[in-house]
């Protein structure tokens, strides 16, 4: 197997699991892990807590890694198994 294929598959697998986990960690209408952890912190001027913004950044990072790894897999292994 091509080493680039192995790396792309590993990035794809880790980013897919991470994306699922971090999407589930997001809060909806005042409930969720981000509100539980930041209950004592005051919200910033944008109306979201620091933890919620960090969850957004991490989720976007996993989404970008997932998309890039899919594009790399399409280029490296176009014919399938």
Buried (B, 14 or more C-beta within 10 A) or exposed (E): EEEEEEEBBEBBEBBBEBBEEBEEBEBEEEEBBBBEBBEEEEEEEEEBBBBBEEBBEBBEBBBEBBEBBBEBBEEBBEEEE
